[in-house]
Amino acid sequence: MRVGVVDVGSNTIRLLVTERRGGVLVPVEEKKSYVGLGAEILRHGAIGASKLAEAVAVAREQAAVARATGSELLEVVVAAPGRQAANADELVHELARATRAPVHSLSADDEAALAYAGAVARSDVDTATIAVVDVGGGSTEIAVGAPPSPPAWLRSVDIGALRLTAARLDEDPPTEDELAAAARAAHEAFAGILPPRPHAALAVGGSARAIAKLVGRRLGERELEAALELLSAKRAAKVARLHGIDVERARVLPAGALILAEVVRRLGVPLRLGRGGIREGVALSLLAEARAA
C-alpha cells in the first residue's frame, strides 16, 4: 500500500509518497515548495489572503501528485503554523477543502513523537536510548526514548531557525554581534530543558539536512562551529550556490546551527543526520491504521 503525506511547515510544504517494502519505508515520490508561512505569521500574526491562497494551491497540487502516484491514503498535517497563526482554523479548513483529505493540526508533542518515529524507522543506529531533534522554522522538538517503544520524554520550544533569524539576525551574512545575541536567545529559550542523556542522537528537518551539506552528517559542537564560521563569511546566495541549497534555507542556516549547537550541549552527545522525520512518522501511522482496519 502506498500512502501520501502533505506536511505544511513554517518554511516549506512538502509531499512524501511512500510504501513499505520488506518492512522498510521506501520513498516513491517527494516534492517541496517554499511558501514561508512562518515569516507571514511573524510579520502579521496571521496568514494573509494571498499567502493563504498560495499555500492552498501548493497543497492542492501535491495532493494531486500523491493520488496520481498511487496513494491509497492521504493525510495533510500542519506543524507550527497550526499553533502560531491567529487564523489557523481557516488554514486547516481551506487545506481540507482543496486537498479533499483529512487535515490534522499537530500539537508540539505530536510533532516530537512523529519525528522520533520516522527517524528511528529509517535509522540503523543500534543503541539502548536515542534522541531525535527536529529544528523547524517556527519551533524545535526533542524526543528521547528506547526503540522500539515510543519516546518517553518529549519537549518543544517555540524557537526555530526562521523565528530566531527574524528576531536577531538582520544582516547577510550575520555579524559577530548578531550571532552572539542569537546564541544568547537560543540559550535562554532552552533554559530549564534538561533531557535525559541518550546513547546517540539524530537530527532531522531542513536545517540539519542543509548544514550537513556544509560539514558532513556528524553535527557535533566542532562541526556546527565550523558551519557558523562558513555561514558568517559568505552571503546566503553564495552559500546556496556553492552547496546546492535553496537560498531561502541558506538565509536561516546560521540560526539553525546555533539552535542545534544549544541542543547538542544539553544532550551531551553529537548529532547525526537522520533520514526520516515527521512525514515518515505520519506514513507509519497511516499504514498501521490500514492494517488494523
C-alpha positions in Angstrom: 0.0 0.0 0.0 1.2 3.5 -0.9 0.4 6.4 1.4 0.8 10.2 0.9 1.6 12.9 3.4 1.5 16.6 2.8 3.5 18.4 5.5 2.7 22.1 6.0 5.5 23.7 7.9 6.8 27.2 8.7 9.2 27.3 5.7 8.0 24.7 3.3 5.2 22.5 2.2 6.4 19.0 1.4 5.0 15.9 0.0 6.1 12.3 0.7 4.6 9.3 -1.1 5.9 6.1 0.4 5.3 2.4 0.7 6.6 -0.4 2.9 8.8 -3.0 1.2 10.2 -5.8 3.3 9.4 -4.0 6.5 11.3 -0.8 5.3 9.7 2.5 4.3 10.7 3.3 0.7 10.0 6.8 -0.7 8.2 6.8 -4.1 7.7 10.5 -4.7 8.8 13.7 -2.9 8.0 17.3 -3.6 9.0 20.6 -1.8 7.8 24.1 -2.2 9.0 27.2 -0.2 5.9 29.1 0.9 7.1 30.9 4.0 4.0 30.7 6.3 6.2 31.3 9.3 7.5 34.6 8.0 4.0 35.7 7.3 2.9 34.8 10.8 5.9 36.6 12.3 5.0 39.8 10.4 1.3 39.9 10.8 0.3 37.3 13.5 -2.0 35.6 10.9 -1.8 34.3 7.3 -2.9 36.9 4.8 -5.3 36.1 1.9 -2.6 35.9 -0.8 -0.3 33.8 1.3 -3.1 31.5 2.3 -4.1 31.1 -1.4 -0.5 30.2 -2.2 -0.3 27.6 0.5 -3.6 26.1 -0.5 -2.6 25.9 -4.2 0.7 24.2 -3.4 -1.1 21.6 -1.1 -3.8 21.0 -3.8 -1.1 20.3 -6.4 0.8 18.0 -4.0 -2.3 16.1 -3.1 -3.0 15.6 -6.9 0.6 14.2 -7.3 0.1 11.9 -4.4 -3.1 10.4 -5.9 -1.6 10.2 -9.4 1.4 8.3 -7.9 -1.0 5.7 -6.4 -1.5 6.8 -2.8 -4.4 4.9 -1.4 -4.4 7.0 1.8 -3.6 10.7 2.0 -3.2 12.9 5.0 -2.3 16.6 5.5 -0.5 17.7 8.7 0.1 21.2 9.8 3.0 21.8 12.1 3.9 25.1 13.8 1.6 27.3 11.6 -1.3 25.4 13.0 -0.3 26.5 16.5 1.1 30.0 15.9 -1.3 31.6 13.3 -4.3 33.6 14.6 -6.3 32.2 11.7 -5.0 28.6 12.0 -8.6 27.2 11.8 -9.1 29.0 8.5 -5.8 27.4 7.2 -7.0 23.9 8.2 -10.4 24.4 6.7 -9.1 25.7 3.3 -6.5 22.9 3.1 -9.2 20.3 3.7 -11.4 21.8 1.0 -8.6 22.0 -1.5 -7.0 18.6 -0.9 -10.1 16.6 -0.1 -8.1 14.8 2.6 -8.1 14.7 6.4 -6.1 17.7 7.8 -4.6 17.5 11.3 -3.0 20.4 13.2 -0.2 18.8 15.2 0.4 19.6 18.8 4.1 20.2 19.8 4.1 16.7 21.4 2.6 15.2 18.2 5.4 16.7 16.2 8.1 15.4 18.5 6.6 11.9 18.6 6.1 11.7 14.9 9.6 12.9 14.1 11.0 10.4 16.5 9.0 7.5 15.0 10.0 8.5 11.4 13.7 9.0 12.2 14.0 5.8 14.2 12.2 3.8 11.5 14.8 4.8 8.9 17.9 4.7 11.2 20.5 1.9 11.6 21.5 3.2 15.0 21.5 0.4 17.5 21.6 1.8 21.0 19.6 1.5 24.2 18.3 5.1 24.1 18.1 7.6 21.2 17.2 11.3 20.9 15.6 12.8 17.9 15.9 16.6 17.4 13.7 18.4 14.8 14.7 22.0 14.2 11.9 23.6 12.1 11.3 27.2 11.1 9.0 28.0 14.0 9.8 25.5 16.7 12.2 22.8 17.9 11.2 19.4 19.2 13.3 16.9 21.2 12.2 13.4 21.9 14.2 10.7 23.8 13.3 7.1 24.0 14.3 3.4 23.8 13.3 1.9 20.5 11.0 0.2 19.6 9.0 1.8 22.3 7.5 5.3 21.8 9.6 8.2 23.2 9.4 8.5 27.0 10.5 12.2 27.1 9.2 15.0 24.8 9.8 18.7 24.8 9.0 21.5 22.3 10.4 25.0 22.3 8.9 27.9 20.4 12.1 28.8 18.6 13.1 27.7 15.2 15.5 28.8 12.5 13.1 31.2 10.9 11.9 32.8 14.2 15.4 33.2 15.5 16.6 34.7 12.2 13.7 37.2 12.3 14.4 38.1 15.9 18.2 38.5 15.9 19.9 38.2 12.5 19.3 41.1 10.2 22.5 41.2 8.2 23.5 38.9 5.4 25.9 37.4 6.4 25.2 37.9 10.1 27.6 40.0 12.1 29.6 38.7 15.1 27.4 40.8 17.5 24.2 39.4 15.9 25.4 35.8 16.2 26.3 36.4 19.9 22.8 37.8 20.6 21.2 35.0 18.7 23.2 32.4 20.7 22.1 34.0 23.9 18.5 34.0 22.7 18.8 30.2 21.9 20.3 29.6 25.3 17.5 31.4 27.1 14.8 29.7 25.1 16.1 26.3 26.2 16.6 27.3 29.9 15.2 24.6 32.1 15.2 22.0 29.3 17.2 19.1 30.7 16.7 15.9 28.5 17.8 12.5 29.7 21.2 11.7 28.2 20.8 9.3 25.2 23.4 7.0 23.8 23.0 8.5 20.3 21.1 11.4 18.8 19.6 12.1 15.3 18.9 15.5 13.8 16.0 15.8 11.3 14.5 18.7 9.4 15.6 21.1 6.7 18.2 23.0 8.7 20.0 19.8 9.7 20.0 18.5 6.1 21.3 21.7 4.7 24.1 22.1 7.4 25.2 18.5 6.7 25.9 19.6 3.1 28.4 22.0 4.5 30.2 19.9 7.2 29.0 16.3 6.8 26.5 14.1 8.5 28.1 14.4 12.0 26.8 17.5 13.7 28.8 17.9 16.9 29.9 21.1 18.5 33.0 21.3 16.4 31.2 20.8 13.1 28.5 23.3 14.0 31.1 25.8 14.9 32.7 25.3 11.5 29.3 25.7 9.8 28.8 29.0 11.6 32.3 30.2 10.5 31.4 29.4 6.9 28.0 30.9 7.1 29.2 34.2 8.7 31.8 34.6 6.0 29.6 34.4 2.9 26.2 35.8 1.8 23.3 33.4 1.8 23.1 33.4 -2.0 26.7 32.4 -2.4 26.3 29.6 0.3 23.3 28.4 -1.6 25.1 28.4 -5.0 28.2 26.7 -3.7 26.5 23.9 -1.7 23.3 23.3 -3.7 21.0 24.7 -1.0 17.8 26.8 -1.6 18.7 30.4 -0.9 15.7 30.8 1.5 17.1 27.9 3.5 20.6 29.3 3.4 19.4 32.6 4.9 18.2 30.8 8.1 21.1 28.4 8.5 23.1 30.4 11.0 20.1 30.3 13.3 19.6 26.7 12.7 23.2 25.9 13.5 23.0 27.9 16.8 19.9 26.0 17.9 21.4 22.7 17.0 24.6 23.6 19.0 22.5 24.5 22.0 20.7 21.2 21.8 24.0 19.3 21.5 25.3 20.9 24.7 22.1 19.8 26.5 22.1 16.2 25.2 25.8 15.7 25.8 26.3 13.7 22.6 26.9 14.8 18.9 24.0 14.7 16.5 24.0 12.5 13.4 21.9 13.4 10.4 18.7 11.3 10.3 17.0 10.1 7.2 13.4 10.2 8.4 11.1 12.6 10.2 7.6 13.8 10.6 6.4 12.7 7.2 7.7 9.2 7.7 6.1 9.1 11.2 2.7 10.0 9.7 3.1 7.5 7.0 3.9 4.7 9.5 0.7 5.7 11.4 -1.4 5.6 8.2 0.0 2.1 7.4 -0.7 0.9 10.9 -4.3 2.1 10.7 -4.8 0.4 7.4 -3.5 -2.9 8.7 -5.8 -2.6 11.8 -8.9 -1.8 9.7 
